Amino acid sequence: MALGHWRGSTSSPGPPSAPRFESSGRENMKEKTSQKMPRALVLLLIAAAAAITLSPGLPALGTARQQQQSSQQQGQQPPPQQPAQPAQAQQQTVPPGQQPSPAQPQPAKQAPDQAKISVETKMVQVFATVRDKHGQIVDTLTKDDFAVDEDGRPQTISYFARESDLPLTAGLLVDTSLSQRRVLDDEVDASYAFLDHVLREKDKAFVLHFDWEVELLQDITSSRQKLQAGLKAIKQPQMADASDGSSHQRGGGTLLYDAIYLASNELMKKQPGRKAVIVLSDGVDHGSKESLQEAIEAAQRANTVVYSILFKDDHAYGQQSSYGHGGYGGGGGYPGGGMGGHGGHRRPQQEERPDGKKVLDRISKETGGRLFEVSKKETVDKIYSEIEQELRHQYVLGYAPDKTDSGAYYHKIHLTTKNKDLVVQARDGYYTGQ
């Protein structure tokens, strides 16, 4: 070390030999001058000789002896000193960041931090529900019963648990567009029951509705009183006055994709643990800025399961001469939105209605949820009970991908069980990067 080198170099060979040199000089001078000169002169000459001998710039009697003694002392000191000098020179010639001695402690301190970051950022978490061929939930499996592939490559499951008691964050997304006006009361009543039966003290939820706009009626909270107040704020579609004094039909648009995107990106993404969104709609979007794929991607990035409850009222479309502002081709949604005509062609009064069931089914499957359709046999209360069962009997699995990348890519997940008669319900992929 440099410190040891400098400490060793501060010791000088001169001082230890000085007493011996001074003593021998005086004895020699006494022998030569005591017989021929008076005592006073002899003492004077002895003093002068001693002064000359101690002078650092002049040679004197006994210099050869002093150098011999000094070299002997130096010969004993080099072994601990000389290795330090080449080491120091070697450190200066090694490129920065590759120095053998100073750099060794730094990787030792950084390695644990790097390992921790690797686990947090690269661990993929998958929530899954398993059912048998009769549709009954199976909650007795172990880690060894599962197998997971990513982009066709087998992965090693490093974390496994049955998370029936993990806190839940749930969101209710209620479609209040004109197409839902006949079934809206049933939707709201069922949502009250869901909050009462599913949410526990440690669970949280939020309520929003969407028609020609997306409005958050109650932010994330564990207060049932606040959540019930949010549900009470849901109103039937009706005429509303715009800021410019004109009137429009509230509910004239259906911003389904925007609602899922905002709920996932603005609310769910920040929440830990299990997350589920329940969408009550007919699945027909009209006027959203975000696309269907962008809505699904936002939910997948937030690791949020989407359960869809299809409320379908066929009479709502058949009895309307237009949907919102001029059928499906009209405006609605955000200002300036809508699908207008091109090049002066006349816009059709009403375009073919999309298949909302297929839309909701795709959203739910790709995020790990399910699609339910309300009917006389399958009531809303029964559907909420089935959702509750799934949320209380989930598995959570985690694995570190064998390949990593820093770009924005989609990775396909395939989670199965060794028992081919069982059906696994889980999200089918995730995104990396921004």
Phi, psi and omega in degrees: 000153180298322182297316179295323180296314182291327177294321180292325184283346181282343180278126184255142180285347184297305187303320181297327183273345184302316180298321181292320179296315182294321182292314181293325179296316181293321180295318180296317180295324179296320182294324185276331190250348185287337183273334188252343187236156176298160183298320181295319180292323178299316179296323180294316179295322179298318180296319180295318179298321178295320179296317180296319181297322181281352180290131185287339185264353185240144174284153180213176178298141179085008181295319179300320179295319179297317181295323179296317179293322180294318180294326177295319179293321180293328179295337177275339184271328185305323184309315178281342187268317189295324177298333181290326183291313176298324180297320181292319178295323180294323179297326183285333181273342179285136180302151179300142180089352180238015181292129186293319185276302184292332186280340184297319180294330185293311177300329180295328180278328185276336184303314179298322181294318180296322179295321180294317180297321180300319181292319186288321187271335186254351179287123179262126183251132182230125173264138186218147172239137183241135178232153176273184184290348176264002179088006180275143181288136177249119184234027183244015182280161177244176181300323183291347179277350185252156172219138182229137175241147172235119183054035178086359181254130179298141179241159179261121179284117182256346178223139180207137177199156171260104190262066179280343185245007180290138179304147184240138170246119184240150177230135176255118179248106188254125178281117180246027178284173184299329182291347183253007188296332181280337185245002186297320180298320178295321178300314183292316180299318179294327179293324174302314181296322179299315179297323182288321188268327188267314187285132174255182184297324182273358178271159179227162180204168174217163182229130172219158176233160180217138169215254175278357174212165175251121185232127177275112182275328177211122179290174182301126182203160174258002181278115178293327179298317179291322179293320177295324177295324177295320177293324179295335181285351179286125184241158176294146176303136183203174178290139179224149180270130178277171183291338179271006178094349179279169180246148175214165180273115175294129186099005181292347176236170177221091184273063182296311182295319178297322181296315179294319180298311182293319179298321182285312188281323185266334185245304187287327184302331183273351187266142176271172172076204183282140182221134180216140176242133176250118181257124176250105187196173172266359175082005182262112179272145179210107172102003182291146172282324180275150178273171178298317180296322179292325177294316179295318180299319179298319179293320179293320178295327179274001182053048183247128177276136180248117172260131182248130175246110185276111172256108186245125178236096183297331182289338183297325181271324183292332184267355180263129175285339177210156180250105182075243182252074174095048177068198181290343179272357185279182179284204182118170182075221180288155179304134180085359182279181178109170183247097182271175178282172182228138172062029176082000177294146180287131180282133180294150181296322182207125180272170179295132183285130178296160178275098182295331180294317179294323179296310181294324179296319179294316179301314183291315182296317184286346178253359178095012180256200181220158174257132175239143178240125182287134177209180178295326179278322181256087182283166180296320179299318179294321179296315179299325178294321178292321177296319178301317179300316180297317183293335182267355182226057180255153168257148172234127181237146178225144177211152176261118183302143180287342176232140181237155175211157183258356181272178179269101182229157175256131181243128182278130177250135176231105181254126182224173173242158180289340175273110186291347179277352181263146180247126180260131178248111182204164178294152188258009178176178178208164182249146171246159180073192184269000000 
